[in-house]
Amino acid sequence: MDTIWLTGAEWLAVLRIGLGLWWLESWRHKDRKAWFQRGTGIAWAAGIAAEHRWSAVRSGFDRVVAPHPRAMAYVVVYAELALGLGLITGFLTPVALAGGFLLNTLYFTLMIHDVAEQGQNSMMALMSVVGLFGMSWQTWSLDSALGLF
């Protein structure tokens, strides 16, 4: 593979780190006080799910998320932080990439009506797939330094 400036493995590391920065920004801009104390994030998602055209989304949200809004707020917010830090540092990278793909797929499915959200989540999911199958943890990562994976 011919590349300019960096090697192919280094470009994959740049992609991985960029995706990690995107997750970290997603975490950073959340009003955590509103999410944790007032439940605004889960309440917003509940409103989206309640009007969703797919009954599986409505019933799935009602069964999994709605009974535990406070816990789910923590899961969402800290999953984004963990994904960002894991991808930036390259620690447990395959787990972070698979988890990010899953979270983006869930976000994409919930927000199927919102074109802006569809674009963001589909591109982040694509980056996760490329990072995973390109084994982006080979360079500039704790996984590589520790001999993991």
N, C-alpha and C positions, 0 to 999 in steps of 0.2 A: 504494500500500500504506500503510495506517495502522498505526502502531506506537506503543507507549508508551515514553517516556523517550529511546530511541535510534532512529536511522533503521534501515531494513531492512538496509542494508549494514553498519551498525555491529553489529547483532545477529548477522549472519553472521560478522563478525570475532570477536565474543565466542564463538560456537560453535567457530570455528577455533582460537582461543587455548585454550579449554577442552579441546578434543581434544588439542592440543599438550601441555597440562599433564598430561593423562591418560597420554600416551605417555612424558613425562618421568618421571612417577611410576613407571611400569612399569619404566623403566630404573633409576631410583634405588633401588628396593627389591630389585633383583637382587643376590645375593651374587656379585659378579664374580670374586672369588678362587676360589670353588667352581666357577663356570661355566668359567673359563679354565684353572685348574690341575688340578681334579679331574674336570672334564667332567660335572658333575651335571645341568645343564640339558638337554644333548643326551641323556644317558643316560636321564633321566626321559622325554623325548619318545620315545626309542627303545622304551621299555617300553610306552608308549601305542600307538605305531605297530604294534608287533609283535602286539598283541591287537586291532587295529582290524578292524571288520567288513567294511571295503571293501578288497579286495585291491589296488586302485590306490594307496591310501594306504600300505599296507605295502610294496609294491614301489617306489613313488616315494621313500619315505624310505630304503629300502635302497640305491637307486641314487644319490640326490643327497646326502643328509645323512650317512648312516652311514660312507661312505668318508672323510669329512673332518670329523670331530666337532669338532676344535679350531677350524678355520676357520669352521665353521658357528656355533659359540658366539660368536665375534667378530662374525659377520654379524648374528646375531639381536640381540645386546646393543647393538651400535653402530647398527644400523638403528633401534632404538627411540629412542636418543638423538638421532639425526639427524632423525627424524620429529618428535620433541618440539620440538627447537630450530627446525626449519624452520617448523613450524606456529605456534609462539609468535611468532616474529619476522616471519612472513609472507614467508620467503625461499624461492623456488622452490616456492611453495605448491601449484600444480597437480601437480607431481611428487610432493611429499610426500603430498598427499591420495590420489593414485592408488597410491603405494607403500604407504600405510597401509591402504587398502582391500584391496590384495593380501595384505599381511601378516595382517590380520584374517581374511580369507577362508581363508588357510592355517591359522591358529590354530583357526578355527571348525571347519574340516574335520577337523583332527587331533583336536580335543577334542569331537567330535560327541556323545559319551556324557555329557559333564559339563554339566549345565544351567546352572550359574553361569558357566562359560566361554562357553557359547553366548550368554547374555544380554549379557555384556560385549562380546564380539567382534561380535555382530550390531549392537549400538548404536553401537560405534565405527565400524563399516563404514557404517552409515546416516549418521552425522555426516560421514564422508568424502565420501559421495555428495552430501549437501546442500551441504557446503562447496565441492565441486567445481562442481556445476551452478549454485550460487548465486554463483559467482565471489567467494568470501570474501576474496580478496586485494585487493579494491578499496579497502579501508579499513584503516588501522592496520597497514600491512605494508611491508616493505622492497621487495617487488615493485612496489607502487604508487609508492613514493618514487623508485625507480630506473626507473620506466616499463616494467617487464617485464610481459609478458602483457597 
